[in-house]
Amino acid sequence: MTGTFSSAITLHVNGTDHELTVDNRRTLLDALRENLGRTGPKKGCDHGQCGACTVLLDGRRVVSCLTLAVAAEGAAVTTVEGIAGDGALGPIQQGFVRLDGFQCGYCTPGQICSAVGMLAEHAAGWPSAVTADVSPDGPAHELDTAEVRERMSGNLCRCGAYPSIVRAVLEAAAREEAAR
Amino acid sequence: MNGEPITGAVGAPRPRIEGPLKVTGTARYAADVPMPGLAHGWIVTATVSRGRLRAIDTSAALGMPGVLGVLDHRDAPRLNPAAGNYFGPDGSLQLLQDDVIPYAGRPIALVLAETLEQARAAAGAIRVDYDVQPHDVGFHLDHPASRPASTAFGPEADTGDVDAELAASAVVIDERYRTPEECHSAMEPHAATAWWENGHLYAVDSNQGAFSVSQVLAALWSIDRDRVHVRSEHVGGGFGGKGLCGPQVILAAMAGERFERPVRVTLTREQVFEATASRPPTDQQVRIGADADGRLRAVHHRAAYALSPLAEYIEWCTEQAKILYAAPAIRTQLTAVPLDVLPPASMRGPGATPGSFALESAMDEVAERLGLDPLELRLRNQPTAAPVSGRPFSSRRLISCLQEGARRFGWAARDRHPRTRREGPLLIGSGMAATSFSAGVFPSTASITAETDGTFTVGIDASDIGTGARTALTAVAADALGVGTEQIRIRIGDSDLGMAWGAGGSRGTTSWSFAIIEAAKKLRERLDDPARPVTATMDTSALIDYQPARERQTFSAVFAEVTVDPATGEVRVRRLLGMFAVGRVINPMLARSQVVGGMIMGLSMALHEESVRDPGTGRQVNGDFAGYHIAAHADVPDIEADFVPDYEPQDPSGFNGLGEIGTAGTAAAIANAVWHATGRRQRSLPIRLDRVLEAVPAQAPAGEVHAA
């Protein structure tokens, strides 16, 4: 069913197709939470300022509060619920638990999705604002604390778990590197 | 059961019990709970700072798709005006009861609709006319409306002759310090889902104490407390901003009653800023007199904070002047200034956090004037008993914090002269501060059931707002019962579990632990009887010494190193180290996370946070995370925090609270480091770029880069 104010769409979330009719104003965040019951992504500001709603869209991180649901049709959406594989926690999730990378846990789904997307961006050679040499033929930049802090700065944490989050992300990155 | 309990759970670092739920997105917060038949409420807030509602036109909104109705002061359920909090009746709870606008951001209507989008659109279609009255949001220490603050937390100090001691001092400093209005800014906006069934009110709410919220709701609706059931299993941060009964749950309960459906009300981020609570601005005068050898002769701390006439509140900025240093004359004067602003509420380290910024900045200024190391100045003025009350301290390990912190930080190598360290264009400085925060215990109830399968179920209305309460209390219960933590199941965050203190005042864990330990004692007496299940319940109200003979305080020393770019005014914290004396630590990993988080909030206070009000409208102009910056990843260095060995003799297990002391002290340490880097004092927070730029002398030394 389509009409002036709503659209029938298919959302591909964590490997499953969902057919739904949404208000055209509905954000991807609200579609995930209200239509599909995927309440892992959190609404912290609804303005793209805090990062709690971060999900992956075709592997790239987006703030789902500033993404309209109708615009996410055809893309593969990965929420925090889809990060763990086969019931086991992913390496970043394990690091968050073991190193205490959260306190209240509200920003955590966004931090984790953002970290997954960020590691992929880094692996693809994307520079950041603190990368010293951004020339195309420059050296591969190592992922250090300054790089992680810069690249994760779109994800606010009021409890102040930042130092532990950085450690958890760097540890997961080192494990990924070793596995390669 | 024979013999002494097995000990060992307390003191061991353990990851959070609910960790796997939180990293997979399966922990349900108040706005996450599935609810059939749910309707969504959207709040409309007042846009003027003082006045009356002349008209609310809801006709357009009511005709919009999906709209179920609008509640405003003309037709909302009537609430009991006597309902209140600790200080008595609280007008901030009386939502939609009359046409009076006491502050901008006051909820004035609630739209109810089938979906979020419909509710939001309809809220935007409501037309409000006001009779606007002149407002006053201009806060300062000598405001004509100022009055002495309530002394409900303790009397003012007035020992010795301050003026005579100042006159006899070799060095006197007399300075003003200012801190702005701030917002708690928990990442989870206040949310509640409420419904009524057979005269009972049910709510899933984000708060810091479900029992106290149930008490307030029961009072507002004039019903038995047993008819109000509040759950708050997972809460996305609080920091004091969710300590009271919030507008979300009052409005959701009203709409649920009127429309006979479950209703969810979630505040927008802007509404969290304008309609929940704030740390009030402070304006403080500190006078300190000292002898040439650094002995203090007088401390006079005079402080004012803003509040709303709607509710009493104490921002106890002057407490530390009575605790930290010995002096023959100590005077405190705390002043409240009623203005047309959002009612304040405790924000992490209330009183102590802005108060220590003033006191510990002033101490640094005394050290500067004396040409003395600021660490040494503090060490020379340590009291043997509480300077004003004369009572001995229960445990005071501040000297250990100062000395061990200084050793780890490498303080001895510091040249005390300012503006002596440079790295390229950057000025480098270091600073420190000492601090204290009061500790104690409040009544709570715990139940423990020995189950048929050999496990134990602990029930207590504790609140885990990120503190790790669930994990810490499991360890406490395991040791108290003499079993492993795997045999303990814990239930928290439910008002039906009985009366308990909330997560506030750095007294949650001590209060809940006390109740659990007493319930465990009682249960152990009954375990020889093989009947199972068997339950023991204990209420600690009668066991608490409310007027202990000893001062119960926690202490810390904070050290900071900053870089200052004089060309941009940018201050960056490069190192931050805190040493804490907080009694016996239950879980070192979680405790460290909490004090590190507190220090980061202190860093954020020092450099970033400021709720700015437009004097013309009285409204906050920066009420979102773009305008009100809280420290992000890139602002925060790796932080070292540790605990000196300590044991609180007034607690059955040696515990004290540690949720707030991390925040107090940090801003002063950073401000003192900025002085050390630049040679200029920063007496107003936050230490903004323009304040640092202004402080750079016009005649820069050769080689220093300035902005054009």
Interface residues (C-beta under 8 A of the other chain):
Chain A: F5 D23 R25 R26 D30 R33 E34 G37 R38 T39 G40 P41 K42 K43 G44 C45 D46 H47 Q49 C50 A52 T79 V80 E81 I83 A84 L89 Q93 F96 V97 R98 D100 F102 Q103 C104 G105 Y106 C107 T108 P109 I112 T145 V148 R149 E150 M152 S153 G154 N155 L156 C157 R158 C159 G160 A161 Y162 P163 S164 I165 V166
Chain B: P15 R16 E18 G19 P20 L21 K22 V23 T24 G25 T26 A27 R28 Y29 A31 D32 P34 P65 T115 L116 E117 Q118 A121 H184 S185 A186 M187 E188 P189 H234 V235 G236 G237 G238 F239 T266 T268 R269 I465 G466 T467 G468 M589 L590 S593 Q594 V596 G597 G598 M599 I600 M601 D624 F625 A626 I630 A631 A632 H633 A634 V636 P637 D638 I639
